């Protein structure tokens, strides 16, 4: 048979009506006894059917998104066809004291989005379901280990989260005696014995912007929205319990050098007219105190006989409701 004849026969070939092709076993063996490597049809073979080799591909001619290609993960005597579009790649990590990293992520197609299951793990800290380790040596910057970009044109008509670039939810049900549960942790770290970052090159642990880029304004813009939501109705909190919307910790090691300025909270007006430095809004039962400061003389003291030269050493301007008020300052205490 000439090569041209073979090409013509293959180009115009009709697949067998049985919907099964490429048997492993030799010629003359009954069809039901063959180990088929490729099959097709409008109905996926039911579980436990015989005759399909492990790894056999089934082309679902009546399928759609996520249901067009299947693989047999069972045996030749008992098939188990699963969609390759919902194929699960999971990693179960045993308990140990070293770091564990998941070898894969189980993705499941559900209409227009992907979801997945994470690793099963019990043991020491320091494990990751997904770990990315990168080295960047470019001088131009602009490198991202993870980059997420969404362009949305949908007009949201219901209250709620709307569109979220990255969403992270961590749920705990254990009675913890120690340790923390973090939904996210961000660390910018400089580590070198001799290389120094200049004052104009900053380490920034986390940056969040609300960015209005054109004249079609967003009438509410919030750069960072932090807080807590408490639904523990009837709960009793023990001694030492604390809930804080934002906590800023400052930690200079005893032997560390101290920069010219070290500030717990800096509010910086970079440009333009800004109405308030700090705004306190009461939509609930009110705040008991404006500030709660440790009574140790640095920076506040609850007792003194006098503040010197009050009324001649300046003031701090406040807006209380709609009334402008001033706190008079002195230049010493006695």
Residue, then its C-alpha position, 0 to 999 in steps of 0.5 A: x500500500x502506497x504512502x498516499x493510499x495510507x494518508x487517504x485512508x486515514x484522512x477519510x477514516x470512520x471510527x468504529x461504531x462501538x466507540x472504542x479504539x486502540x486495544x492493548x490485547x491482541x487481535x481475535x480477542x473478544x471486544x469485552x475482554x480488550x483493554x481499550x486505551x481510547x473511547x468516545x461517545x455521548x455517555x460517560x461509561x458508568x463506574x465499575x464497567x469492564x474493558x477500559x485500561x487504566x489511563x484510558x481517555x474517553x472523549x465525551x461527544x455530548x460534553x461541555x466546559x469541564x465535561x469533554x475529556x475523561x480519564x479512567x482512574x479505576x482498573x480494567x475490570x472496574x472503571x472509574x472515569x473522572x473529568x480531567x478538567x476537575x482532576x485532583x492533585x492533592x498532597x497529604x503531608x505527615x507530621x514532622x518537625x521540618x517544613x512541609x510544602x504541598x506538592x499540588x493543589x486540587x482545582x475543581x471547575x465550577x461554572x466560571x471559577x476554580x476552587x480547590x482543596x488544600x493539603x492535610x497536615x498535622x505537625x510542626x509549624x512552617x508548612x505551606x500548601x503553596x510556596x513560591x521561592x524567587x530570586x530577582x536581580x534586576x535593577x529596574x524593579x517591578x518584579x512580582x512573585x504573585x500578580x493579580x489584575x482584574x478589570x471590572x465593568x459590571x455595575x454592582x447593584x447589591x451591597x457586599x464585597x463586590x469584586x475582590x482581587x485577592x481573598x483570604x479566609x482562615x477559620x479556626x475551631x480549635x481551643x488554642x492555648x497559645x499561638x496566633x491565627x493570621x489571615x495574612x502576614x506581610x514582611x519586608x526584610x533587609x538582610x545583609x552584613x554590609x549593604x545599606x539601604x539609603x534613606x530614600x529606599x524604604x522597606x514597606x511591609x504592606x501598602x494599600x491604596x484607594x486610587x482614583x484615576x480619572x474625573x469619573x470619581x469614586x465618591x468613597x475611597x478607603x485606602x485600608x479598612x481594618x477592624x473586627x466583627x464580634x458576634x459572640x452573643x452571651x460570651x464571657x471574656x476572661x482576664x486579659x482579653x483584648x480586641x483591637x481594630x489596629x495594633x502597631x507594635x514598635x520593637x527596637x532590639x536593645x543593641x539596635x541603633x536608633x534612627x533620627x526618627x522612630x514613629x509608631x504612627x505617621x499621618x503624612x499629607x503629601x499634597x493638597x488640602x486635607x480636612x482631618x488628620x484623624x476623624x472619630x465617627x460614632x455609629x454605635x454606643x459611643x467611645x468611653x475614652x478618646x485616648x487610653x495612655x499608660x500613666x508613667x510620665x512617658x508620654x502622659x501623667x495623671x498627676x501634677x500641680x500645674x502645666x506651665x504657661x498655658x495659653x501662651x505656648x500654642x494649641x491643638x485645633x479640634x472639630x467637635x461635632x460642628x464646633x471648632x475647639x482648641x486645646x491649650x498647650x504649655x511648655x512644662x509641668x510642675 
